Amino acid sequence: MTRATITLLRSWLVVGMMMALAPILGFAAADKPMLLDDAVGAVDAWPAVKILADPSRRLSAEEVQRRLGSFERPNAPYANLGVRRDAVWLHVPVRVPDAGTGEWVFDVDYASLDRIDLYVITAGVLSHRATLGRKVPRARSVLQGASHAAALKLAPGLEHDLLVRVESTSSMILPVRLSKQEAFHARSADTQMLQGVLAGVGLCLVVYSLAQWLSLRDPVFGYYALMILGSTLFNFAHFGLAPQHLWGGSAWLTQNSAPLLALLALVGCFPFVERALGVAEVNRVLAAALRLGAAAASMIAIAFVLGVVDYRGAHLAGTILGPLPMVFAVPVAFARARRGERVGQYMLLAWGAYAASALTMVALLRGLAPASFWPRHAFQIGSVFESVVWMAVLGVRIEEVRRASTRARLERDQLKWLAMTDPLTSLPNRRGLLEILPDVMSTSRPDQFVAVFLMDLDGFKAINDELGHDAGDQLLVAAARRLESALRQSDTVARLGGDEFVVIAAGLAGDGEAQRLGHKLLSEFLAPFDVGGQQRAVGLTIGYALAPTDGHDAGTLLKRADEAMYAGKRQGGHCLSRCGFPPQAFVNGVTEKG
């Protein structure tokens, strides 16, 4: 065997031994205590964590201390053990340098943990103990904040074993850190700012939707406000800020707000989706299912508050009911989106974001996703995005409400126009005249008169009988146009029925001006009318009354004008007559007193 061959074999032997020893060396390196250097400021403790399950939940710190060799590396995503019914012990070995201060903050940044017992073992002796968790009243040694935190004073130059017992009905999400006071408070401030901004967005949406609800009287805005309020408070509580700022004095809310607020959001979500999407117009079965979902969420929430349903039951109900609004309404949204309706398109966009964020949240709570920043905040960010997209849906809703209001107003105006307008001549009819007269009468004063002219066509019946009703209608329309052409823009002409017309003129200086207007109307009828292809002469007999001289109300003036007109008829017609005065015949444009 040559020297080169021997050298090559030795090299391969060394490489093989190193590969064989690598896991052992790595294990030993990983088991080294985590160095707490003041210059670092903050240390993520999870890479150094080992865990020990405690199914009986009876292990004491002394027993666990004797079983440190039984701890194992967690076979789970980063800082996430998922849902567990047992208690779990964490072991974090640390070392403080000789030059270190030993003043550190231990915190677990997940507010939904029920109880955390922290034991600091120094040289085999218990040197510090703290109890944290949402079900534990906060002691003086516990720092106030969104996370569960306690201040530690570790002796410099020594190694310490941190034993942490965790028990929770919620998921065991365990982002464990050791930080200097400055770094801890800086991170807390960042969390407060982020959650404050997101909560502010939710609050603005709630206030806006409530204002729209009060303004438009549309319940869909109220349902939206309830949904956003529930989801905003849920996220605020999920990250620990609600117990800190809103209901810190209520142990029940601190422990149970998460499922309650989730159910509250669903109580608003089900009817909001049903009404905003118009599900009943497409599928009544799905609409009934959405209403049933709202009723179920309401009853479970009430049962939870009364203690009939426990935390796990309410949590399970929220998990099951949560996706149902989307599941029930996606077919309807897809159908509307295919027809080009914006509501369907917006809802599909919102639900796409919601589905992605909700699946991430489910994976996180079930221990399938790492407890890093984005998975932990995905649901909150997705909820905010969904809420903003819902605003676009509400914008479409407002547009629909306005269109419906405009359409209703136009229909109402059309009906009113039909009720108050003569369909043949498009002039106001008797009802329309009685609607107009009181306002015009209110303008009469001793120096500003209102004249009411009541007139009848002379010879209309003969033309109507001879040439037929179509010719008679043609004559009535032509007469209406001639009367309109003789009046001022402020005057009104109406048709009472048959061949009777009324003219109202306001702002007259006296009887002389009223007579001049009456003569002008008579002169319009001197020329013959083209009726049914024939030239026919038609006269006009006018009776009039003045307000306030002849009366102060519409009924009195019409009655006196009618008396004056019939007095003119008895004199032969085609004349102007005022009540209480002799008729004035109108021959060839010249007035002759009767």
C-alpha positions as CSV (number, residue, x, y, z in Angstrom):
1,M,0.0,0.0,0.0
2,T,1.5,3.3,-1.0
3,R,2.0,6.3,1.2
4,A,-0.6,8.3,-0.9
5,T,-3.2,5.6,-0.4
6,I,-2.6,5.5,3.4
7,T,-2.9,9.3,3.6
8,L,-6.2,9.2,1.6
9,L,-7.6,6.5,3.9
10,R,-6.7,8.5,7.0
11,S,-8.5,11.6,5.5
12,W,-11.6,9.6,4.9
13,L,-11.5,8.2,8.4
14,V,-11.2,11.6,9.9
15,V,-14.2,12.9,7.8
16,G,-16.3,9.9,8.8
17,M,-15.5,10.3,12.5
18,M,-16.4,14.0,12.3
19,M,-19.7,13.2,10.6
20,A,-20.5,10.5,13.2
21,L,-19.7,12.9,16.0
22,A,-21.5,15.9,14.5
23,P,-24.9,15.2,16.1
24,I,-23.3,14.7,19.5
25,L,-21.1,17.8,19.2
26,G,-24.1,19.8,17.9
27,F,-26.3,18.5,20.8
28,A,-23.6,19.5,23.3
29,A,-23.3,22.9,21.7
30,A,-27.0,23.4,21.7
31,D,-27.1,22.4,25.4
32,K,-24.8,25.2,26.3
33,P,-26.5,27.8,28.5
34,M,-27.8,30.8,26.5
35,L,-25.6,33.8,27.1
36,L,-27.4,36.9,28.4
37,D,-25.1,39.7,27.2
38,D,-26.3,43.2,28.1
39,A,-25.0,44.5,24.8
40,V,-27.4,42.3,22.9
41,G,-30.5,43.8,24.5
42,A,-33.0,41.0,23.7
43,V,-32.6,37.2,23.2
44,D,-35.0,34.8,21.6
45,A,-35.2,31.9,24.0
46,W,-37.0,29.4,21.9
47,P,-33.9,27.9,20.2
48,A,-32.7,27.0,23.7
49,V,-36.0,25.6,24.9
50,K,-36.6,22.0,25.8
51,I,-40.0,20.7,26.9
52,L,-41.4,18.0,29.2
53,A,-45.0,17.0,29.1
54,D,-47.0,16.7,32.3
55,P,-50.2,14.8,31.5
56,S,-51.1,14.6,35.2
57,R,-50.5,18.3,35.8
58,R,-49.1,17.4,39.2
59,L,-45.3,17.6,38.7
60,S,-43.6,20.0,41.1
61,A,-40.6,22.2,40.3
62,E,-38.5,20.0,42.6
63,E,-39.5,16.9,40.7
64,V,-39.0,18.5,37.3
65,Q,-35.5,19.8,38.5
66,R,-34.5,16.2,39.1
67,R,-35.7,15.2,35.6
68,L,-33.9,17.7,33.5
69,G,-32.4,14.9,31.5
70,S,-35.9,13.9,30.4
71,F,-36.5,17.2,28.6
72,E,-36.5,17.1,24.8
73,R,-36.4,19.4,21.9
74,P,-39.9,20.4,20.8
75,N,-40.9,18.7,17.6
76,A,-43.1,21.6,16.5
77,P,-43.0,24.8,14.5
78,Y,-41.3,27.8,16.0
79,A,-42.7,28.7,19.4
80,N,-46.0,26.8,18.8
81,L,-47.1,23.6,20.6
82,G,-50.7,23.8,19.4
83,V,-53.7,22.8,21.4
84,R,-52.8,20.6,24.4
85,R,-54.8,19.4,27.3
86,D,-51.7,18.6,29.5
87,A,-49.4,21.0,31.2
88,V,-46.0,21.5,29.6
89,W,-42.7,22.4,31.3
90,L,-40.0,24.4,29.5
91,H,-36.4,24.4,30.4
92,V,-34.2,27.4,29.3
93,P,-30.6,27.3,30.6
94,V,-29.0,30.7,30.7
95,R,-25.7,32.2,31.9
96,V,-25.0,35.8,32.9
97,P,-21.4,37.1,32.2
98,D,-19.3,38.3,35.1
99,A,-19.6,41.9,33.8
100,G,-23.4,41.7,33.3
101,T,-26.0,43.3,35.5
102,G,-28.3,40.3,35.6
103,E,-31.4,42.5,35.2
104,W,-33.6,41.0,32.5
105,V,-37.2,40.7,31.6
106,F,-38.7,37.3,31.0
107,D,-41.9,37.5,28.8
108,V,-44.1,35.2,26.8
109,D,-45.8,37.3,24.1
110,Y,-49.2,35.5,23.8
111,A,-52.0,36.9,25.9
112,S,-54.3,33.9,25.8
113,L,-52.2,31.6,28.0
114,D,-54.1,30.7,31.2
115,R,-51.2,30.2,33.7
116,I,-47.5,30.4,33.5
117,D,-45.3,29.5,36.6
118,L,-41.7,30.7,36.3
119,Y,-39.0,29.2,38.5
120,V,-35.4,30.4,38.4
121,I,-33.0,27.8,39.8
122,T,-29.5,29.0,40.6
123,A,-26.9,26.5,41.8
124,G,-29.6,24.0,42.5
125,V,-31.6,26.4,44.7
126,L,-34.8,28.3,43.8
127,S,-33.9,32.0,43.6
128,H,-37.0,33.5,42.1
129,R,-40.6,32.6,41.3
130,A,-43.3,34.4,39.4
131,T,-46.8,33.5,38.4
132,L,-48.2,34.9,35.2
133,G,-51.2,34.3,32.9
134,R,-54.6,35.7,32.1
135,K,-56.3,33.7,34.9
136,V,-53.8,35.0,37.5
137,P,-54.1,38.4,39.2
138,R,-51.0,40.4,38.4
139,A,-48.5,40.8,41.2
140,R,-46.2,43.7,41.8
141,S,-43.3,41.7,40.3
142,V,-45.2,41.3,37.1
143,L,-44.7,44.0,34.5
144,Q,-47.8,45.7,33.2
145,G,-48.1,45.2,29.4
146,A,-49.8,43.2,26.6
147,S,-47.5,40.2,27.2
148,H,-47.0,38.0,30.3
149,A,-43.7,39.4,31.7
150,A,-41.7,39.4,34.9
151,A,-38.6,41.3,35.9
152,L,-35.6,39.0,36.9
153,K,-32.5,39.7,38.9
154,L,-30.0,37.0,37.9
155,A,-26.6,36.8,39.7
156,P,-23.7,37.6,37.3
157,G,-21.1,35.0,36.6
158,L,-23.4,32.1,37.2
159,E,-25.6,29.7,35.2
160,H,-29.3,29.6,35.9
161,D,-32.1,27.2,34.9
162,L,-35.4,28.8,33.9
163,L,-38.2,26.3,34.5
164,V,-41.5,27.4,33.0
165,R,-44.8,25.5,33.6
166,V,-47.5,26.4,31.0
167,E,-51.1,25.4,31.2
168,S,-53.9,26.8,29.0
169,T,-57.3,26.0,27.5
170,S,-56.2,28.0,24.4
171,S,-53.3,27.1,22.1
172,M,-49.8,26.9,23.6
173,I,-48.1,29.6,21.5
174,L,-44.9,30.4,23.3
175,P,-42.7,33.2,21.9
176,V,-40.4,33.3,24.9
177,R,-37.9,36.1,25.2
178,L,-35.4,37.5,27.6
179,S,-34.9,41.3,27.2
180,K,-33.4,44.3,28.9
181,Q,-35.9,46.7,30.3
182,E,-35.3,49.2,27.5
183,A,-35.7,46.6,24.7
184,F,-38.8,45.2,26.4
185,H,-40.5,48.5,26.7
186,A,-39.5,49.5,23.1
187,R,-41.0,46.3,21.7
188,S,-44.1,46.9,23.9
189,A,-44.4,50.4,22.5
190,D,-44.2,49.1,18.9
191,T,-46.9,46.6,19.7
192,Q,-49.1,49.2,21.2
193,M,-48.6,51.5,18.2
194,L,-49.4,48.8,15.7
195,Q,-52.5,47.6,17.6
196,G,-53.6,51.2,18.2
197,V,-53.5,52.0,14.5
198,L,-55.4,48.8,13.5
199,A,-57.9,49.4,16.3
200,G,-58.3,53.0,15.2
201,V,-59.1,51.8,11.6
202,G,-61.7,49.5,13.0
203,L,-63.2,52.2,15.3
204,C,-63.5,54.6,12.3
205,L,-65.3,52.0,10.3
206,V,-67.7,51.4,13.2
207,V,-68.5,55.1,13.6
208,Y,-68.9,55.6,9.9
209,S,-71.3,52.6,9.5
210,L,-73.3,53.7,12.6
211,A,-73.6,57.2,11.1
212,Q,-74.8,55.7,7.8
213,W,-77.3,53.5,9.6
214,L,-78.8,56.4,11.4
215,S,-78.9,58.5,8.2
216,L,-80.2,55.9,5.7
217,R,-82.1,53.7,8.2
218,D,-80.7,50.7,6.5
219,P,-80.0,47.8,8.9
220,V,-77.1,46.4,6.8
221,F,-74.9,49.2,8.2
222,G,-75.8,48.2,11.7
223,Y,-74.9,44.6,11.1
224,Y,-71.6,45.8,9.5
225,A,-70.9,47.9,12.6
226,L,-71.5,44.9,14.9
227,M,-69.3,42.7,12.8
228,I,-66.4,45.2,12.7
229,L,-66.8,46.0,16.4
230,G,-66.6,42.3,17.3
231,S,-63.6,41.6,15.1
232,T,-61.7,44.7,16.2
233,L,-62.2,44.0,19.9
234,F,-61.3,40.3,19.3
235,N,-57.9,41.3,17.8
236,F,-57.4,43.9,20.5
237,A,-58.0,41.3,23.2
238,H,-56.0,38.6,21.3
239,F,-52.8,40.7,21.5
240,G,-53.4,41.5,25.2
241,L,-54.3,45.2,24.9
242,A,-58.0,44.9,25.8
243,P,-57.3,43.5,29.3
244,Q,-54.6,46.2,29.8
245,H,-56.7,49.2,28.6
246,L,-60.4,48.2,28.5
247,W,-61.4,45.7,31.1
248,G,-58.4,44.9,33.2
249,G,-60.6,44.8,36.3
250,S,-62.8,42.1,34.9
251,A,-61.3,38.6,35.3
252,W,-64.2,37.0,33.4
253,L,-63.7,39.2,30.3
254,T,-59.9,38.8,30.5
255,Q,-60.4,35.0,30.4
256,N,-63.4,34.6,28.1
257,S,-63.5,37.6,25.8
258,A,-61.9,35.9,22.7
259,P,-64.7,33.4,21.9
260,L,-67.4,35.8,23.0
261,L,-66.2,38.6,20.7
262,A,-65.7,36.1,17.8
263,L,-69.4,35.0,18.3
264,L,-70.5,38.7,18.5
265,A,-68.7,39.4,15.1
266,L,-70.6,36.4,13.6
267,V,-73.9,37.7,14.9
268,G,-73.4,40.7,12.7
269,C,-71.6,38.9,9.8
270,F,-74.4,36.4,8.9
271,P,-77.2,39.0,8.3
272,F,-74.7,41.5,6.8
273,V,-73.7,39.0,4.1
274,E,-77.3,38.0,3.5
275,R,-78.5,41.6,3.0
276,A,-75.5,43.1,1.3
277,L,-75.3,40.3,-1.2
278,G,-79.1,40.0,-1.7
279,V,-78.9,36.2,-1.1
280,A,-82.7,35.8,-0.8
281,E,-83.1,37.1,-4.4
282,V,-80.9,34.3,-5.7
283,N,-81.4,31.4,-3.3
284,R,-83.9,31.4,-0.4
285,V,-82.4,28.3,1.1
286,L,-79.0,29.9,1.5
287,A,-80.6,33.0,2.9
288,A,-82.4,30.9,5.5
289,A,-79.2,29.2,6.3
290,L,-77.5,32.5,7.0
291,R,-80.3,33.6,9.2
292,L,-80.1,30.3,11.1
293,G,-76.3,30.9,11.5
294,A,-76.9,34.3,13.1
295,A,-79.5,32.8,15.5
296,A,-77.1,30.0,16.4
297,A,-74.2,32.4,17.1
298,S,-76.5,34.6,19.2
299,M,-77.8,31.6,21.3
300,I,-74.3,30.2,21.9
301,A,-73.0,33.6,22.9
302,I,-75.8,34.0,25.4
303,A,-75.3,30.5,26.7
304,F,-71.6,31.2,27.1
305,V,-72.3,34.3,29.1
306,L,-74.7,32.4,31.3
307,G,-72.2,29.6,31.9
308,V,-74.2,26.9,30.1
309,V,-71.4,26.6,27.5
310,D,-67.8,26.5,28.6
311,Y,-64.8,28.1,27.0
312,R,-63.8,25.1,24.8
313,G,-67.4,24.8,23.6
314,A,-67.7,28.5,22.7
315,H,-64.3,28.3,21.0
316,L,-65.3,25.2,19.0
317,A,-68.6,26.9,18.0
318,G,-66.8,30.0,16.8
319,T,-64.3,27.8,14.8
320,I,-67.2,25.9,13.2
321,L,-69.5,28.9,12.5
322,G,-66.7,31.2,11.4
323,P,-66.3,30.0,7.8
324,L,-70.0,29.4,7.2
325,P,-71.0,33.0,6.0
326,M,-68.3,32.6,3.3
327,V,-69.3,29.0,2.5
328,F,-73.0,29.8,2.2
329,A,-72.6,33.0,0.2
330,V,-69.7,32.3,-2.2
331,P,-72.0,30.6,-4.8
332,V,-74.2,33.7,-4.8
333,A,-71.2,36.1,-4.9
334,F,-69.7,34.1,-7.8
335,A,-73.0,34.2,-9.7
336,R,-73.3,38.0,-9.2
337,A,-69.6,38.5,-10.1
338,R,-70.1,36.6,-13.4
339,R,-72.9,39.0,-14.2
340,G,-70.5,41.9,-13.7
341,E,-72.1,43.1,-10.4
342,R,-69.5,44.9,-8.3
343,V,-70.9,43.6,-5.0
344,G,-70.1,40.0,-6.0
345,Q,-66.6,41.0,-7.2
346,Y,-65.8,42.9,-4.0
347,M,-67.1,40.0,-1.8
348,L,-65.0,37.4,-3.6
349,L,-62.0,39.7,-3.2
350,A,-62.7,40.1,0.5
351,W,-63.3,36.5,1.1
352,G,-60.1,35.5,-0.7
353,A,-58.1,37.6,1.8
354,Y,-60.2,36.3,4.7
355,A,-59.8,32.7,3.6
356,A,-56.0,33.0,3.4
357,S,-55.8,34.8,6.7
358,A,-58.3,32.5,8.5
359,L,-56.5,29.3,7.3
360,T,-53.2,30.8,8.6
361,M,-54.9,31.5,11.9
362,V,-56.3,28.0,12.1
363,A,-52.9,26.6,11.3
364,L,-51.4,28.7,14.0
365,L,-53.9,27.8,16.6
366,R,-53.6,24.1,15.8
367,G,-49.8,24.1,16.0
368,L,-49.1,23.8,12.3
369,A,-47.6,27.2,11.7
370,P,-44.7,29.0,13.3
371,A,-45.5,31.7,15.8
372,S,-43.6,34.4,14.0
373,F,-44.8,37.9,13.2
374,W,-46.7,37.3,9.9
375,P,-48.6,34.1,10.9
376,R,-49.6,35.7,14.2
377,H,-50.8,38.9,12.5
378,A,-52.2,37.4,9.3
379,F,-55.7,37.1,10.5
380,Q,-55.8,40.7,11.9
381,I,-54.3,42.1,8.7
382,G,-56.7,40.0,6.6
383,S,-59.6,41.2,8.8
384,V,-58.7,44.8,8.3
385,F,-58.3,44.3,4.5
386,E,-61.6,42.5,4.4
387,S,-63.3,45.3,6.4
388,V,-62.0,47.9,4.0
389,V,-63.2,45.9,1.0
390,W,-66.6,45.7,2.8
391,M,-66.6,49.5,2.7
392,A,-66.6,49.2,-1.1
393,V,-69.6,46.9,-0.7
394,L,-71.3,49.4,1.5
395,G,-70.5,52.1,-1.1
396,V,-72.4,50.1,-3.7
397,R,-75.2,49.7,-1.1
398,I,-75.3,53.5,-0.6
399,E,-75.4,53.9,-4.3
400,E,-78.3,51.4,-4.6
401,V,-80.2,53.1,-1.8
402,R,-79.8,56.5,-3.5
403,R,-80.9,55.1,-6.8
404,A,-83.9,53.5,-5.2
405,S,-84.7,56.7,-3.4
406,T,-84.4,58.7,-6.7
407,R,-86.5,56.1,-8.5
408,A,-89.1,56.3,-5.8
409,R,-89.1,60.1,-5.9
410,L,-89.5,60.1,-9.6
411,E,-92.3,57.6,-9.4
412,R,-94.0,59.6,-6.7
413,D,-93.6,62.8,-8.8
414,Q,-94.9,61.0,-11.8
415,L,-98.0,59.8,-9.9
416,K,-98.5,63.3,-8.5
417,W,-98.2,64.8,-11.9
418,L,-100.7,62.3,-13.3
419,A,-103.1,63.0,-10.4
420,M,-102.9,66.8,-10.8
421,T,-102.5,67.1,-14.6
422,D,-105.1,66.9,-17.4
423,P,-103.8,64.2,-19.7
424,L,-105.2,65.8,-22.8
425,T,-103.8,69.3,-22.6
426,S,-101.0,68.7,-20.0
427,L,-102.5,71.6,-18.0
428,P,-103.2,71.3,-14.3
429,N,-106.6,69.7,-13.6
430,R,-109.1,70.6,-10.9
431,R,-107.0,68.9,-8.2
432,G,-103.8,70.6,-9.4
433,L,-105.6,73.9,-9.5
434,L,-106.8,73.6,-5.9
435,E,-103.2,72.7,-5.0
436,I,-101.8,75.9,-6.6
437,L,-104.5,78.4,-5.6
438,P,-103.9,78.7,-1.8
439,D,-100.2,79.6,-2.4
440,V,-101.1,82.2,-5.0
441,M,-104.0,83.6,-2.9
442,S,-101.6,84.2,0.0
443,T,-99.8,86.8,-2.1
444,S,-102.9,89.0,-2.5
445,R,-102.8,92.4,-0.8
446,P,-104.8,95.6,-1.1
447,D,-102.3,96.9,-3.7
448,Q,-101.5,93.5,-5.2
449,F,-104.5,91.7,-6.6
450,V,-105.0,88.1,-7.7
451,A,-107.4,87.5,-10.5
452,V,-109.2,84.2,-11.1
453,F,-110.6,83.9,-14.7
454,L,-113.1,81.1,-15.4
455,M,-113.9,80.7,-19.1
456,D,-116.0,78.5,-21.3
457,L,-115.6,77.9,-25.1
458,D,-118.6,79.1,-27.2
459,G,-119.7,76.7,-29.8
460,F,-117.6,73.8,-28.6
461,K,-120.5,71.3,-28.2
462,A,-121.7,71.9,-31.8
463,I,-118.2,71.2,-33.2
464,N,-117.7,68.1,-30.9
465,D,-121.1,66.7,-32.0
466,E,-120.6,67.4,-35.7
467,L,-117.0,66.5,-36.2
468,G,-116.6,63.9,-33.4
469,H,-114.7,63.6,-30.2
470,D,-111.2,63.5,-31.8
471,A,-111.9,66.9,-33.4
472,G,-113.2,68.2,-30.1
473,D,-110.0,67.0,-28.3
474,Q,-108.0,68.7,-31.1
475,L,-109.9,72.0,-30.4
476,L,-109.3,71.8,-26.6
477,V,-105.6,71.3,-27.1
478,A,-105.4,74.2,-29.5
479,A,-107.4,76.4,-27.2
480,A,-105.1,75.6,-24.3
481,R,-102.1,76.6,-26.4
482,R,-103.6,79.9,-27.3
483,L,-104.4,80.7,-23.7
484,E,-100.9,79.8,-22.6
485,S,-99.4,82.1,-25.4
486,A,-101.4,85.1,-24.1
487,L,-100.3,84.8,-20.5
488,R,-97.2,85.9,-18.5
489,Q,-94.7,83.3,-17.3
490,S,-95.9,83.8,-13.8
491,D,-99.6,83.1,-14.7
492,T,-101.3,79.7,-14.6
493,V,-103.9,78.1,-16.9
494,A,-105.8,75.0,-15.9
495,R,-108.5,72.8,-17.3
496,L,-111.4,72.0,-15.0
497,G,-113.1,69.6,-17.3
498,G,-115.1,69.6,-20.6
499,D,-114.4,73.0,-22.3
500,E,-113.9,75.0,-19.0
501,F,-110.6,76.6,-18.3
502,V,-109.3,78.7,-15.4
503,V,-106.5,81.3,-15.5
504,I,-104.8,82.6,-12.4
505,A,-102.9,85.9,-12.5
506,A,-101.2,87.4,-9.5
507,G,-99.5,90.7,-8.8
508,L,-102.1,92.8,-10.7
509,A,-102.4,96.5,-9.9
510,G,-106.2,96.6,-10.0
511,D,-109.3,95.8,-12.0
512,G,-108.1,97.7,-15.0
513,E,-105.1,95.4,-15.4
514,A,-107.3,92.4,-14.9
515,Q,-109.6,93.7,-17.7
516,R,-106.7,94.2,-20.1
517,L,-105.6,90.6,-19.5
518,G,-109.2,89.4,-20.0
519,H,-109.4,91.3,-23.3
520,K,-106.1,89.8,-24.4
521,L,-107.5,86.4,-23.8
522,L,-110.7,87.2,-25.8
523,S,-108.6,88.5,-28.7
524,E,-106.8,85.2,-29.0
525,F,-110.1,83.6,-30.0
526,L,-111.0,86.0,-32.8
527,A,-109.1,83.9,-35.3
528,P,-110.8,80.6,-36.4
529,F,-109.3,77.2,-35.4
530,D,-108.2,74.5,-37.8
531,V,-110.3,71.6,-36.6
532,G,-110.5,68.3,-38.6
533,G,-109.3,70.1,-41.7
534,Q,-111.9,72.8,-41.4
535,Q,-111.8,76.4,-40.2
536,R,-114.2,76.9,-37.3
537,A,-114.8,80.0,-35.2
538,V,-115.0,79.5,-31.5
539,G,-115.8,82.2,-29.0
540,L,-114.8,82.6,-25.3
541,T,-116.9,83.7,-22.4
542,I,-114.9,84.8,-19.3
543,G,-116.0,85.5,-15.8
544,Y,-113.5,86.7,-13.2
545,A,-113.2,87.7,-9.6
546,L,-110.4,89.6,-7.7
547,A,-108.8,88.9,-4.4
548,P,-108.9,90.3,-1.8
549,T,-111.8,92.5,-3.1
550,D,-114.3,89.7,-4.1
551,G,-113.1,87.1,-1.7
552,H,-110.2,85.7,0.3
553,D,-110.3,82.0,-0.4
554,A,-110.2,79.9,-3.6
555,G,-113.7,78.5,-3.3
556,T,-115.3,81.9,-3.0
557,L,-113.4,83.3,-6.0
558,L,-114.1,80.3,-8.2
559,K,-117.8,80.6,-7.3
560,R,-118.0,84.3,-8.1
561,A,-116.1,83.9,-11.3
562,D,-118.5,81.1,-12.3
563,E,-121.5,83.4,-11.6
564,A,-119.9,86.1,-13.7
565,M,-119.2,83.7,-16.6
566,Y,-122.8,82.5,-16.7
567,A,-124.0,86.1,-16.6
568,G,-121.9,86.6,-19.7
569,K,-123.4,83.5,-21.3
570,R,-126.9,84.9,-20.8
571,Q,-125.7,88.0,-22.6
572,G,-124.8,86.0,-25.7
573,G,-121.2,84.9,-24.9
574,H,-117.8,86.0,-26.1
575,C,-117.5,88.6,-23.4
576,L,-115.7,89.5,-20.2
577,S,-117.7,89.7,-17.0
578,R,-116.8,90.4,-13.4
579,C,-119.1,89.4,-10.6
580,G,-121.4,92.2,-9.5
581,F,-120.7,94.1,-12.8
582,P,-122.5,94.0,-16.2
583,P,-120.8,91.9,-18.9
584,Q,-118.6,93.6,-21.5
585,A,-119.2,92.2,-25.0
586,F,-116.1,91.9,-27.2
587,V,-116.9,92.5,-30.9
588,N,-114.1,92.7,-33.4
589,G,-111.6,93.4,-30.7
590,V,-113.7,96.3,-29.2
591,T,-115.3,96.0,-25.7
592,E,-118.9,97.0,-25.5
593,K,-120.7,97.3,-22.1
594,G,-123.9,95.3,-21.9
